[in-house]
Amino acid sequence: MRDELQHEALQFIKEQRIRCLLAGAWFPQTLAYADGNSGPITKANLQRNLPIAWRFVRLSHNRRYLHYADFDAKTENLPELDALTEKIDLSIVSSVVSNVSASTAVEENGDNGRDNGSDTGTIKTLPQIEKTTTKITIHGLVPPTSPSTTHSQSSSRNTKQKEAPLLHLHPQTHTLAAEWLDGLLMLLNQAPITADTNKLVDLIAGYGLKIRLLNVRFDELPPGWEDGEGGHMEMPGRDGVDEEFFYEIGGM
């Protein structure tokens, strides 16, 4: 029963995670210092860590394509699929990797853009910086861009596809990261890996098991079951039960 409920809970959470992808989400697009920009952080280059665009990503209704587009700013109304100019065919996606477990959510820090008492004014003038170190990378198999691949059909069939990053996402919270990382993995029929998702699966399976056990009738218990002293349990009566407690056995 526990294994059955665990599977049902996993399918329930899978559908919930995929529905998050169907609803879509905003992800900031920033320039990181790790991408070839070494050296000390100064007032001149601090602006490179500001969001230069916002990427909205949404799963198509048939769950076969991941649509996305970059915008200058967030909009109150979420963009529809026809407004998302780019898309990824999920059939070519080979893997989804992330550093979710090692990252720290922005709202859990509580010091995002906080005034630390410095007189330089660098942090004070940028209270809206939305930093995130969490990164989800979607890899896919793409054909090599080599002119030799156009020689013949036979040679093109033998050409090996290589794995390349198709899309980078920077979720700003652990919740959003768990929804999208595990949602993408489960959409590809892979197991979830984040602690948030696995905790939800165990929680739902645990409640389901308790509910099933509450519905077990006394006369449905397997024969030969015994109490701790080795004797067979007897049908309890109501003698000695005070007025503050009431129970039923076997639907009596």
N, C-alpha and C positions, 0 to 999 in steps of 0.2 A: 504494500500500500504506500509506503514511504517513497519508493522508487517511482511509482506511478504519479504520485502527487508532485514529486520533484520535476518530472517531465512536463506535467501540466503547467506548473508554475513557470518553467523555462519558456514554454510556448506563449504564455500570457505576457511575460516581460518582453519577449521578442516582438510581439505585436505592438506593445506600448512603445518600445524604442523605435520601431520602424515608423510609427505614427508621428513621432517627433521629427523624423526626417521628412515625412510628407508635409508637415506644417512649415518646415524651413526655419532657418536661423541666420542671424547676422554674425559675421566674424571680422575683426579688424585686420587690415592689411598694413603692416608697418615695415620700416627698414631697420634691420637688426645690425648691431655692431659686429656680431660674429660673422656676418657675410662679407668678409674681406675688409671690414673697417676696423682696424686695430688702432691702438693709441688711447690717450687719455680722453675722458669725456669732458668737453668744454661747453661753454654757453653757445658757441657757434654751431657745434654739431649735435646739440641736444635735441634739436627739432627733428632729427632723423628717427627718433623713437616715437614720434607722434603718429597716430593713424593717418596715412595719406589717402586711404580709401576704405570703404566698407564692402565686404563681399557677402552677398546673400546667396545661400545654397538651399536647394529644395529638391526632394526626390519626386520623380514623375509619378503620375497616378498608377501607371502600370508597373512601377517599381523596377524599371529596366534602365533608366537613365538618371543621372545626377546633373541637374541644371544649376547654373550659377552665373553671376555677373557682378561686376564691380561698380560701386556708386560712390559719389563724392561724400554723401552723408546718409545716415539712416533716414528712412521715411516712416511715418506713422502707420500707413497701410502697407502691409507686406506685399512685395512684388509678386505678380502672378507668373506662371510658367512662361507665357509668351513674352514677358519682359526680360527673361534671362537668356542672354544671347549665346552662352556657351553651355556645352553639355558633355558628359562622359558616359560612354557605354559601359555599364557595369560588367558586361561579359568579358571585357579585356582587363578588368582589375585583377591583379595577382596577389596583392597583399595590402594591409592597412597597418601602419606602425605609428607609435606615439610614445611620448614620455609622460603620459598622464599620471602614472603612479608616483613619479618623482617630482611633480610640479606642485606649486602652491597656488590655491585660488586667490584671486585678487580681493574678494570681499572678506576672506578669512584673515588676511593680513591686518586690515583696518588702518594701514598707514599709507594708502595710496594717495599721493599728492599732499601728504600732511606737512604742515609747517614745522620744520625742525629747529626753528629759532635762528636760522642762518640769516646774516645781513646782506647776502649777495642778491637775494630776491629771485634766484634761479628757480627754486621749487615753488615759491609763492605765486609766481606768475603762470604756473602750469598746473592748476588744480584739477583739470579735466583729463589728465593723461590716464589712459586705460592700458596698463601694462599687462602682459601675459607671457609666461614662459612655456605654456603648454602648446604643443604642436602635434597635429595629426597629419600624416602624409599618406596619400593614396597613391600606390604604385600600380602600374599597368604594363602589359606587354605591347610594345609598339614595334612596327617594322623598322629596320635600320634605314636611314636616309642615305643610301649609297647608289650612285648611278649604275652600278653593275647589276642591280636588281631588276632592270628592265630588259635584260638580254632575251630571256625566254621564260615560258611558263614553268618549265621543269626546274630551272634554276631558282625561280622565285619561290617555288614550293619548298626547296631545300634551304632557303634563307632562314636563319634562326632569328626569332624575335628576341629583343632585349627588354629588360625591365627598366622603366624610367618613371620618375615622379610625375603624376598627372595633376595633382591638386594639393595645396597646403592649406590647412585650416588652423586657426589660432583661437580656440575657445577660451573664454574669459573666466569661466567658473568650472569647478569640478563636476557639477551636475550636468552642465552642457557638454563637457568633455566625455563623461560617461555615456550620456545619451547618444552622442554621435559616433564615438569610437565603437562601442558595443553594438549600436544600431547598424553600422556598416558591416561589422564582423558577422553579426547574426543574419544580415541580409545576404551575405555570401555563404551562409550555412556553416559558419564557424562559431566556436564557443566564445562567450563573453569573457573578458579578462579583468575588468575593473572591480574593485571591492564594492562599490556602490550597487552595481547590478547584481552581483552574486549575493549580496546581503538581502536585496529585495526578493530574489528567488527563494532563498532559504526562509525568509520571513513568511512569504505566501504559502510555501509548502508546509511550514510548521503550523500555521493557522488551519490549513486544510486538514492536516492530520488530526488536530484537536477536535475539529468539527466532526470528522468521521468517527472518532472514538466516542464522542457524545451520543452518536446515533446507534451505538452498539447496544442491543437488548441483552438482558440477562440470559434469556433462553437461547440466544444465538451464539453464546460463547462456546468454543470447542470443547468436546468432552475430555474429561481427565484433568482439566486445569485445577491447580491446587493453590492453597494459600501458603504463607511463609513457613508454617509449621508442618506442612506435608499432608494436612487433611483437606478433604473436599469442602469447598465453600457451600454454605447453606443459604437458602433464600431468606434474607433478613426481614423481620417484621417491623412493626411500628412501636413496639413496646419500648419504653424508655426514651422515646424521642420527645424533646420538649416542644413547647408551642412556638418557639422561635425558629424552628428548622423543619423543613418538609422535603420529602423526596419520593420519587416513584421508581419502581423497578419493573421492567418489562411491560410498561404501559398500563399498569394497574390503576 
